[in-house]
Amino acid sequence: MNKYNTKLGQLLSLINRSQFYALVKSTQSDKYCKGFSTWQQLVTMCYAQIANHNGLRSLIKSLNTSGHCRYHLGIHKELARSTLLYANNHRSPEIFEKLFYALRDTLDRGRGKKLRKNFYAIDATEISLHIRDFPWALFRSTIGGIKMHTKYDINNSVPDYLFITNAKEHENHTLSEMQLIEGDTAAFDKGYCNYKNFGVFCEKGIFFVTRLKENAQYAVVESRPTDSPLIPTDQTIVFTGKKTQKTCPHQLRKVVSIDEKTNKSITILTNIFDMNAADIAKLYRARWNIEIFFKTIKQNLRVKKFYGQSKNAVETQIWIALIVYVLYLKLRQMSTYEGKNFTDFISELKVCLFERTDLFSWFVGLPPVINKPPSSCSSQQEFLL
């Protein structure tokens, strides 16, 4: 890593530039580029995500006043608002989507403590959009919005797969699109209740943990004793409804769990029979991790207000927000330090983006090592990022 880079430059250097340009070539995202490349757009929007300026005008002014710092990030001349706006509105977000997955694949996903192998939470979060500014995102007659459907790797705290739809797309229509394979375990809430999918999961060897609907019709095949008063019920059941009997004829497991703090009970439905009932309840409660992820992203990155109004601009901004999140995870793994959470990372980084001190030392809280500025000769040879 170049010791004279700014913190933003050092963070972006975690992206493999050769791999990035291979993605640019495969997606042809620079095909009609006239001076503002995909890399420059990525740098600008990553800066926008972290600095979180209220509008496009203040974003551009702030970046343009950075002078030589901007130059060494690969933006060699002052940027116009219209240039960034045009790129966001017209350049396909496909390149940034592929970059997100490429970065995710560089993470070491075998080091975390595992509740269960290949364990995922599935959920969607809604992002409201003003119908006047985003007419393509029509949800109801006076409301606009999109949904970010996510398959979240609970063991490693990273999205494994996601896609964006109009907000009117109901969750139970998307469960089959979550790229679940044999051996995977998925936890999701009642919004994803789809008995046909449950039957398919049982046939394909995909495990699930969800809530049983109150109006579900079923018969008890077997009742098992439990060792804990917090697990009053552990039963094997089969559905008896006319439609559900055909779509999901398999034996399933019903577990009733009582929350020790609130004393409220939840009825869990699963096809996992090789774990005790208390651990089944833990699996369902771990689903809450995806809610924390959504909250973290919405509070710290710019995914609710957008710098462009087209579908391309909105999706580009969301994918680049996720890229920033994965860069944080990569930095944390490379630093072997987990004491700085994402909220602290973003709030502290935004006020020192252009400082020329070591990013890793700053991340782990060591005293800053300030390097002497390079000579004018070496400055010309400095590798960008």
Salt bridges, closest charged atoms under 4 A:
ASP30 OD1 - ARG91 NH2 3.62
GLU94 OE2 - LYS98 NZ 3.27
ASP105 OD1 - ARG104 NH2 2.64
ASP123 OD2 - ARG287 NH1 3.34
ASP133 OD1 - ARG132 NE 3.84
ASP153 OD2 - ARG109 NH2 2.80
ASP160 OD1 - ARG104 NH1 3.87
ASP160 OD1 - ARG109 NH2 2.76
ASP160 OD2 - LYS151 NZ 3.23
GLU171 OE1 - LYS147 NZ 3.31
GLU171 OE1 - HIS170 ND1 3.99
ASP184 OD2 - LYS151 NZ 3.99
GLU203 OE2 - HIS250 NE2 3.68
GLU214 OE2 - LYS190 NZ 3.07
GLU222 OE1 - ARG224 NH1 3.58
ASP234 OD1 - ARG224 NH2 3.13
ASP234 OD1 - ARG253 NE 2.98
ASP274 OD1 - ARG116 NH1 3.62
ASP279 OD1 - LYS282 NZ 3.96
GLU291 OE2 - ARG287 NH1 3.34
GLU348 OE1 - LYS340 NZ 2.76
GLU355 OE1 - LYS7 NZ 2.96
GLU382 OE1 - HIS72 ND1 3.79
